[in-house]
């Protein structure tokens, strides 16, 4: 089913800004390569095997330190990686890679004359880091399970014992508290390396190791001890909590002082006091910056959000931190595709509520997909009617085919390389569309997305 408005011509839209999307990850790769080259160039004499094992351990410490820099909350880090959500994704990737390298180091490297405390510190560090790695991967078991094994694994996941463990593993608050120990586990492993490494007769190797480990620990201490003193927060209170469909809610927050300033499409960390205490979650903002109240949409998925209708009520306090994210349609080309799944429509709502008539790109095809009646579909259609350059396509997956890159581009009818795509919704849907749009000819730098899960 498609709801369309007419299309009119306007002046060209400014192009995509993509430099930071490449610079951040490329910088990590360059740093890892340069560190390995430095160690290879200054390698002391002796067996190659132990040296390689210790190099892998040092590279693991380097990657873990980079991971701590990425979650330091510093503004320049967000800018460098094109948004804190993408920095969080790369934090997870380098942390997993770093833990794997440290694990290989432990399995392949030994010291005939270890210190009394060094091995114990190393064991505590790797056990803690491995636990965090498994905990981060566990909620994504579906995407990691081979297709042939998916059904047996699903049956296993439905057993009562696994569901009890799943509730514990899936607790965002518990995970977040344990995740704050990452720097401590890194420090244990780092000190173990200082105490028991056999290659630190080379002062250059020793100082390179001390620098990379010390930088990571310094950023960790900044985040834990100082960052809160530099954060800009704004006091709000809940004005309303309303259901907006199957297991989704809309929360309106009214300011108690200075209003919260943001750009359309951004998200913010919101601290909400509920009946069972305070909860801290990232939420995309659905309102426009010009509106007095801040509006967030919530899908009942996690341990807190699944009970938000019973736990949050008008009058409860909230604290909003500085806005985050670079999900911004003004960075796209003049031919754009917007795809929203379910409450992934939130940033698009903010765009439409803030854009003046005639202020959108030359042409926008907006695909809004949901199973059954889409949340806020009437409001989306009403806002779309104010923009002649926008065509709205409502997709009900109960009766309509699921969205595919091929189907989207066929409806758009524009050369793929001229299209910018903005995707927000369930991770599986967004991942598939992102991959297939690129395969169909859309430039990778022109495919933009928002990452829901900062865990």
N, C-alpha and C positions, 0 to 999 in steps of 0.2 A: 504494500500500500504506500502511496507517495502523495504528499501534500506539497504543492509547488507554488511559488510566487513567480512573477515575471522577472526577466533578466534585462538589465539595461547596461549601457556602456558608461564607463567612467575612466578617470586618469589611471595610468599604471600604478601598481602598488610597489612599495619598496621591497627589495629582495631579502633573501634569507641571510642571517648572520650565523655562521657555523664554525668559526675558527676555534672557539673554546671546546666544542664537542670533540675535536681531534687532539688539541694540544694537551689536555689533561692526561688521557690514557697513553698518548705517545711519550709524554714526559716520564711516566712510570716505567715504560719499557726501556727508555734511554738510560734512566737511572740504574735499573737492574743490570743492563748490559755494561755500563761504565764501571759499576762496582765489581763485576766479574772480571773485566779487563784489567782493572787495577790490581786485583788479587793475583791474576795470572802473571802479570808483568813483574810483580815483586815476590813471587813465590820463593820461599827459602828451599834449601836442598832437602832431600828426603823422599820417602815414598809418595807417589802421586795419589794413591787411594785415600789415605787419611786427610791429605790436603783437600781433595775434592769434597770429602764428607764435611769438613769444617767450613769450606766455602758455601756448601748448601745450607748449613746451619746459619751462617752469617747472612746469606741472601734471605733466609726465612725471617730473621730479625729485621732486616731492611724492609721487607714487605709488610710485616706487622707494624713497624714504625710508620710507614706510609699510610696504613689503615687508620692509625690513631690521628695522623694529621688530617685525614679526610673527614673525621667526625669531630673535629675540634670546635665547630660552630663559627669559625672565623669567616667573615664575609668574603675575603679574597679567595678562600678555598671554594666557596660556592660559585664565585664568578669564574674561576679557573676551570671548573668541571661542569659549567652550564647548569647549575642548580644543585641544591643540597640533596635532592632526591637521587640524582645521578651520582653525586659523590658518595652517598650511602650505598648504592649498588656496587661501585668500585671498591668501597671499603670492604664489603662482604667478599668480593672476588679476591682481593689481595690478601685478606685475612685467611681465607681458605687455602690459597696457594702457599702462603707463608707457613701455615701450620703443617701442610703436607711436606714442605721442604725440611722443616725441623724434625718431623717424624722420620724422614729418610736419613737425615743426619744421625739421629739416635740409633737407627737400625744398622748403620754402616760404619760408624765411627766409635772408636773407644780410646781410652787413655789408660795406659798401664800404671800411671801414678796419679790417680785423681786426688783432689783435695777431699777433706772430710765432709765438707758441706756442699760442694759443687754438684755432685750427682743428685742429691736430694732436692736442691733448688731446681735443677733441670727437670726432674720428674714431676714436681708440682706444676711447673710451667707448662709442660706439654700436656699433662692430664687436663688442666684447666682450659687450655686453648682447644684441645680436641673436643672437650665437652661443649664448648661454645660453638665449634664448627658443626658438630652433629645437631645441636639444638637449632642452629640457623637453617640447616638443610632439611630437617625433619618435616616442617610444614609443607615443603614442596615435593613430598614423596611421589605424588601423582606424575609430575613432569619428569622425575628421575627413574620411574619404574618402566622397564621395557613393556611394550604393548602386550606381548604374549603372557606376561606375568601379572598384568594389571588386575585382572579379575580375581585370581587367588589372593593377591595382596589386599584388594578391597574387602574380601571376605574376612581376612585376618584383622583388618582395621576395624571391622564392625563388631568384633568380640568385646565383651564387657571389660576385660582386663586391659586391652589396648586402648579402649576409649577413656578409661580412668587415667592412664598414662598420657593420653593425648590431651586431656584437659589440662594436665600439669604442663606438658610441653607447649601447648598453645596459649598459655597465659602470657599476655604481653607484659603485664606488670612484673611478673616473676622473671621473665627473660630479660627485661630491661634492667632490673636490679642486678642480676648476675652478669649481664653484659658490661656493666660498669667496672667489673674486675679485670677486664681485658688488659689494661696497662700493668696491673700487678703481676699477672701471669707472664706478660712479656718481660717485666723487670726480673723475675726469678730466672727465666731462661737467659736473659742478657747477662746477669751476674754469673751464672754458671759458665757461660762462654768466656768471660773475663778470667775466671778462676782456673778453668781446666783446659783452655785451648793450648795446643802444642805448637802453634805456628806464630805465636806472638813474640818470638824472638825478633821478628821484624817490627820495628816501631811504626812503620807506615801502615801495616796491616792492623796493628793494635789500635792506632788512632782512628783509622777509617771505621773500625767496628765500634769504638767508643762514640764516635760522632753519630752514626746512624741509629744506634740504640739510644743514645742520650737525647737525640732530637725527638724520637717517638715518645719517650717517657716524659720529656718536658711538655710536649703538647697534651699528653694525658693529664698531667698535673694542672695545666692551664684549664682544661675543660672541667675537671672535677673541683678545683679550688677557686678559680678566678672568673670563669666565663659568666657565671650567674650575676656577678657584680657589674658586668658591662652589657647585659641583655636589656633590651627595651621591652617593657611589658605594659599592658593596658588592662585596667579593671573593667569588667563587664558583669552583667547578671543575666540569667536566662529569662526571657520574656515569654516564650512559648515553646512547647514541644508537641509536634503534630505528626501522626503517621502519614506517609505519602505513598502507600502501596504495600506490597507484600514484604514485610520485614525491613522497611526503610522508614526513616524519620527525618524530619526537618526541624532544626533548632534555630531559634532567633535569639540573638544576644544584644541587649541594649547597653550603651556605654554608661559608666558611672563617673567618667571624667573625660580626659582627652580621647578623641576618637582614634581608632586604629586605621592607619593609612596603608593601602596596598594597591597593587596593580591587578587588573582583571586577569583571572586564571591562576593566581598564586594560591598557595596553601599556607597554613600557619599551625604552630603547635598550640593547642588549646588545653589548658588545665581546667577541668570541670570538677566542681565539688558535687558529689552525688550522695545518696543516702548511705552508701557503704564507704565513703571517704573520697579522696581526690584521685582523679584519673587524668593522665596526660597522653594525648593522641594527636597525630597530625590530621587535619581536616582541610579539604579544599573548600574555598569560599565561593558560594553561589550568588552572593549579592554583588551589586555594583559599588565601586568606591564612593560614589556620591550619596549612597543611602546611609541614613543615620545608624541603622542596626546592621549587624553582621549576621549573615545567614549561612549555616552549614548543613549539608545533607549527610546522613549517616546510614550505612548499610549494616544491618545486624549480623555481624560475622564473628567477632571475637568475644572474649570472655566478658568484657564490659559492654561493648556495643550491642550484643545480643539481648541485653537487659536494660537498655537505655530508656525505654518507655516507662519502666517501673522505678528506675533509679534517679532520673533527672526530672525536676519539676520547676515551674516558674518561680523566680525569686532566688534560686541557688546561684552562688557566685561563680565567676569564671575569670581566668587570666589568659590573655592572648599575647604570645610572643611575637617577635618581629616576623614579617612575611617572608616566605621562602619560595623558590622555584622560578623558572624562566619559561613556563608554558604560556606562550604569547603569540597569538595569531599575526601580530604585526611584523613578526620575523619571517613570514612566509611570502610566497610569490603571489601574483595577482589571480591565479587560479588555485583554489584551495579545496581540500576535502576535509571535513570534520566528521569524525566517527565517535559516537558516545554509546556505551553500553550501560543500561541501568542508571544508577546514580553517578556514573562517570560523566553525566551531562553537566555536573556542577560547574566546571570551568567555562563551558560554553554558555551556560546561563549567565555567568558573570560577564562574559564578553558581550552578549546580546543586551544585557541590562545597562551596560555602560556605553555601547556604541551609538552614535548619532545616526539618524537616517542618512544613507549615502556614505557612511564612514567605513563600511566593510570593503574587502578587496573587490576586484572587478567581478569575480564570480566565486560563490561558495556553495558547494553541495554538502548539506548537513544530513548525515545518516544517523538516526537515533534508533537503536535496537534494544528490544527487551522481550522477554518471554511473557506474553500477555500485555495488558495495558501498561504503557510506559509511565513511570513516575513523572509527574509534572508535564506530561505531554501537552495538555491544553495550554499551559503557560508558554511552553516552548513554541507552539504553533502561533500563539498570539504575538510573541516577541518577533518571530520570524516574519510575520506579516508587515512589520515596520521596515523591512529591508528588501527592496526590490532585487538586489543582487544575490539574494540567498534563496536556494531551493531546498526545502525540507523533505526528507524521505523518512517516514516512520515505518519501521520494520518490526513486525510481530512474529517472532520465530516459532510460535505455535502453528501459524498458517503460512508464513512466508519463508523462503529459503534463507539460511543463515548468510550473513554478510561474508563475501569473499573479495579478495583484491580484484579478481577478474570482473566480478559483478559490479563492484564500485566503479572501476575505471570505464566499464561499458556504459554505465549511466552518465558518467561525467562527459565522455566523448571528447577528451582533450589529450593531447600528446603527453604521456606519462612524465617525461622529463621536464615538462612545464608546470607540474602539479606539486604543491606542498600538501602534506597530510598531517593532521593533528588527531591523535588517537588517545582516548581515555576510557577505561572500562576494565572488565575482568582481565586478569593477566594473560590467560590462555588466548582470549580473543585478540588482544592487542599484540601479543607475540606473533601469532599467526599472520595477522594483517601486516605487521611491520615487515616480516620476512618476505611475504608474497608480493607486497607492493614494490619492494626493492627488486625482486626477481622479475617483476613485470616492467621495470624500466624507470621507476621513480628514483631519483637520486637519494642515496642513503642520508645525505645531509639535509634533505627536505622532508624526512619523516620524523616528526616530533611526537613525543609521548610524555605522559606523566606517570611516574612510578608511585603506585599507592603504598606499597609495603616497604617502609624504611627499615624493617627488621632484617 
